[in-house]
Amino acid sequence: MRHALQTFMLTSFFGLALAACGGYSPEEAQTKCDLERTAKASCVNDAAYQQCLSCFEQCGDTCAIAESCPIQYICSE
C-alpha cells in the first residue's frame, strides 16, 4: 500500500510539473491574443495575431512580446 501511495504521489508530481511547462489551450491563447489585439490594435495585424496564438499555445507564460510594430511574439526559452 505504501509503495502504491509513493508511486501515485510521484506520478502526480511529474504530471503537474509537465503541465506547468506546457503552453496554453487554444481557448486560453485566443483569450490572451484577443486582449492583446484590443489593447494594441494598431500593432497587432493578422500575421501578428496568428504569431501570438502560436506562441501562447506553444510556450504559455514564457511567450515574450517584442515591443515593435507590428508586435512580434517569441518563446523566451
Secondary structure, DSSP 8 states (H G I E B T S, - for coil): -HHHHHHHHHHHHHHHHHHHHS---HHHHHHHHHHHHHHTGGG--HHHHHHHHHHHHHHGGGEEEE-SSS-EEEE--
